[in-house]
Amino acid sequence: MMPFNIVTPEGVIYKDDVLKVTVPTEAGEVTILENHAPMVSILKAGELHIYKDDQIISMAVSTGFIEIRPTGELYIIADTAERATDIDIERAETAKKRAEELLKQQQDINDIDFARIQASLERAITRIGVGNTYK
């Protein structure tokens, strides 16, 4: 078993010993098992799978970082993380539409706001996809 934590600005979202975790990264999907070499990587918005005993917990995560410490602990530091079963698809659809509308007005926004809106759109699309898979 491997100590695993998901941390967001709201605090610790998940903390438990797990068998393995499959994580979306910039380089592709990575499955992390016990005794993995220490590593730091960029977390990409997408679906994360936690394997514990006979259970698979699916979550929608946004951007952030992955850290595997020399002690074997795995940390996901994400802007947001939400269990698939808790996703409010209607709210995610509303956020997606709002972000799309803001992107259409891109001549009136600066680069920083544009990046924030794109991140919001990516997060909403991920939540919708993950939420629909498990509803």
N, C-alpha and C positions, 0 to 999 in steps of 0.2 A: 504494500500500500504506500501511497505517496501523499504527503501533506499538500493540500491545494487550497488556494485562496483567490477569490475574485474581489477586487477592491475598486470602487468608483468614488467620485466626489461625495456621494451620499454615505459612504462607509463600506464596511465589509458586506458583500452581497451573498457570498457563499464561502464556507470554510468547513472542510472535512478531509478525511483520508480517502483517496480514490485509487482505482486500478490504473486508469489512463484518462487522458483528455485529448480530444481532437480540436485543434484551434485553427482559425483562418489567419494566415499571415500574408504579408506582401509577397512572399516567395511561393505561396500556395498553402494548401492544407497540411498541417503537421500533427502527427499523433505522438504525444509525449507519454512515455512509460517511466516506471520507477527506475532509478539509477541512470537517468539521462544525463549527459554531459552538461555542465553549466553553460548557460546561453542567455543572451538577450536578443529579442527580435521585435519587429513592429507588428502589432495586432491590426488586422484589417477588419472592417465591418463585415459581419457575416454570422454564420451559425456555428456555435460551439457545442460540443458533445462531451458530457461528463459520464464516465463509466464507473459505477459503484455497485459492487455485488452483482445482482441480477437486474439492475436498473440502469437506464440511460436517461440522463437529464439533458434536454436541449435548451439552449439559450440563444437569444439574439444579443450580440455584442457590437459595440461600435469601436472606433479606433482607440489605440492605446499601445501598451507594451506588454511583452511576455518576458518574465525573468525566471530562469531555473537557477537556483542558488547552489553553491557547492555542497550544501547540506542536503540537497535533494528536494527542497521545497519548491513548488511551482506557484508563481504569482502571476495573475492577470491583472494589470492596471488599465482599466478601461474608462472611457468617458461615460458609457452607459452599459448596463447588462440587465437583461430581463428574461425570466423563464418563459419558454414558449407558451405554456399554459396560462400565463398572466397577461399576455399581450392583448391590448384592446385594439382590434383591427380597425374599427371605425375611427378611433382617434388617430391611428397611424395613417389612414387614408386621408384624413383632414390635414395632417401635418405635411403629407406628400403634396397635396394640391396647393397648399399655402406656399411651400418651397418652390414648386414649379411656377406659380404665378410671380413670385419674387424674381426668379431667374429670367423670366420674360422681360422684366423691367431692368435688365442688366446695365443699360446705358446710364442709369441713375445710381449705381452702387459702385463702391470702391472694391479693390482686390480682396481686402480682408473680409468685408461683408459677403462678397461673392463666395469665398471659401467656406464661410460659416453656413451659407445657404446650401451650398453643395453638400456639406457634411450632414446637414439636417435632412436633405433629400435622400442621401445614401442611407442614413439611419432609418428613415421611414420605410424605404423600400425593403431593407433587411427585415424590419419588424413585420411588415406585411407578409413577406415570403415565409418567414419562420412561423409566424402566427397561423397562416393558412395551412401550413403543413401539419400542424398538430391540433387543429380545431375539429 
